[in-house]
């Protein structure tokens, strides 16, 4: 997509129209709030607001929906950092170091770096959108079932290597997640699997119920077990300002992980969850402070936050250039865009370049608005930590049950939520890593379907799945390197000790 100066200037002027600025502000604020509420997520917010867009100018409606989307990427980490309760799948990785930072009286700093990293990731992705929209969307067309299966395998292997010293437990958690993803009707054979004659389970277990259960509910259960030992919330919650040392530790992290998130976002079906977890694991391996990850490392917050915001912008590329949604939220946006009379695809850039450039410029403006909104809200959010535990934990449980109910409007989900709360508590007590379980639950179904499709196209030749294309070969090699990484590190350390 070449840069048409006239279209760019027209788009810039349209984006700065007072009404469009208002829609950017409203969308970003609503996205931030919805992102903080467990179980709702940007897809729900966009779907609920579709009726509001009827009668609006198509470009204004698109600006509003997209602002909600990347606004939710900012907001999702707020509850992850403060309460260890991810707002949605993309915010899981923010719990790994964000919540320990809160426990170390660094909540203000964690929220600040989260907002800044989201800004860096968002702006990087907008530049990437301008320069690489068409080449990347063409490259994404080369991904078939074989490539997607190996990509998911690589992602899972990277997450398991996060569990240095606990890799066996990491593999066990991953297999539990894969087992959870098999519940429901088999899409290829229509056979009911592990549904226990419950109609509600025929569609499978929503991964958000699993996330809320093993993180929020399990955390509440764990804290209730140690309620007497809990210290009252500290009145000193740490500075919101980032020191020179903080900038030194995070600047390259944000610049390294933004491209990864952007590229993952372009791949249809991967999404922010995969992007943030993959970025966290890669940053842990390349960072000089990798041994501090999981204990409150500021890089552990910056990496996934830069990545998932870049992924949200990246997922708009296949939507607008090919009409292929890159995530659940962009699937909802696609439906709304078609209802507005727009036809996503290559011709959109030729026939309505002003609209495309207006959207791109609105994303620049929106990301700047959002970092201001999120930093301004930190003081208000920090008051949550001053709430006594006996009041705070029931509120968290109520939000968890409310968020779960909005997913399927079924009481059965309450029992599933409690079950995964107990499972999460047991895993926490036994010191099992939760990330492999969550990611396996999210990608397990797609991974299985792509594997079976790959077997059909390769005439049941399993080796062909891994070596059948250049992309598959590269991803297979990267998977093997990821799995061997802990062993290589041990050998390297032994050698250095001898010398």
Secondary structure, 3 states (H helix, E strand, C coil): CCCCHHHHHHHHHHHCCHHHHHHHHHHHHHHHHHHHCCCCHHHHHHHHHHHHHCCCCHHHHHHHHHHHHHHHHHHHHHHHHHHCCCCCHHHCHHHHHHHHHHHCCCHHHHHHHHHHHHHHHHHHHHHHHHHHHHHHHHHHCCCCHHHHHHHHHHHHHHHHCCCCCCHHHHHHHHHHHHHHHCCEECCCCCCEECCCCCHHHHHCCCHHHHHHHHHHHHHHHHHHHCHHHCCCCCCCCCCCCCCHHHHHHHHHHHHHHHHHHHHHHHCCCCHHHHHHHHHHHHHHHHCCCHHHCCCCCCHHHHHHHHHHHHHHHHHHHHHHHHCCCCCHHHHHHHHHHHHCCCCCCHHHHHHCHHHHHHHHHHHHHHHHHHHHHHHHCHHHHHHHHHCCHHHHHHHHHHHHHHHHHHHHCCCHHHHHHHHHHHHHHHHHHCCCCCHHHHHHHHHHHHHHHHHHHHHHHCCCCHHHHHHCCHHHHHHHHHHHHHHHHHHHHHHHHHHHHHC
